[in-house]
């Protein structure tokens, strides 16, 4: 496989990671924060270290690092339109899985 083909595959894989990790991270973060009140610093710490919130945070960190890597080798005019699908999926996840009004 030549270098250009390898870069195309790497770009597609990272674009897919960026597209899917944003809605998944947001979903798990929202699921973990449902019903919580954050009136004090202890409440914030308890929320951060709850399993669903921690998973959401880790997946959103993966999203950020993957997006940064993707932007380092692919054109912005390609990355922004392709990865914007993640925002559409996020709205659908919020509406259908979290029963939020969109």
N, C-alpha and C positions, 0 to 999 in steps of 0.2 A: 504494500500500500504506500503510495507516495505521500509526501508531506501535506499537500493541499487536501487530499481526501481524508487524511487523519485529522486535520484541523476542522474539516466540515463535520465529521462525526463527533469530535470533542465539543464543538459548538452546539450541535443538536442535543447532545446528552446534557450539557450544562443548561441549555435553554429549558429543557424539560424539567430539570431539577429546580430551576428558578420558578417556573410556572406552577409546579405542584407544591413546593415547600411554602410558598406564601399563604395559600388558602389553608393548608394543613396546620401550619403554625398558628395562624389566626384562630382557627377552629378550636384547637386545643387550649389556647390562651383564654378564649371566651368561655369554653366549657369549664375551665378551672376557676374562673373568676365569678361565675354565676352564683348569686346568693351570698357573696362575701361583702363584708363592710371593711373599709380601710380607714379607721378613725385615728389610728396611732401607728407609730413606727413598727411596733411589734406585729400589728395586723398586716402591714406590708411585707415584713419578713416571712410571716406564716404563709402569706399568699404566694410569694416567690418560690418558697420551698415545697409547695404542694405538688404532687406528681404531675397533674395535667398542666399546670402553669409552667413548671420546669421543662416539661417536654415541649410545650409551645415556644418557650424562650430558646431552647436549643435548636429547634427546627428553624426559627426565624434567624438565628445566628448563621445556620447553614445557608439560608436564603441570601443573607447579606454577603457572605463570603463567596458564594457561587455567582451572585450577580456581579460582584467586583471582579472576579476572575474572568467572567464572560465579557465584561466591558474592557478588560485589558487586551483581548485579542480580536474581538469582533467589533464591527462598526456600530456606532450608536444608532444609526438609521436602521439597522437590522434588529438590534437588541430591544429597543423600546417598543416597537410595534409587536414583536413576537412575545415578549414577556408581559405585555399588557393583558394578555389572555388570563393571567393569574388573577387580575382584579375582577374580571367577569366571573371567574370560578369562585372567587371569594364572596361576591354578592350572591351567587346561587347557593353556596354552602350556608351562608347566613340565613337566607330565606327558607330553604328546604330542611336543613338539619338543625338550625338553631331557632326556627320559627320567628325570625326577626322580620320587621316590615322594611322592605327595600323601596 
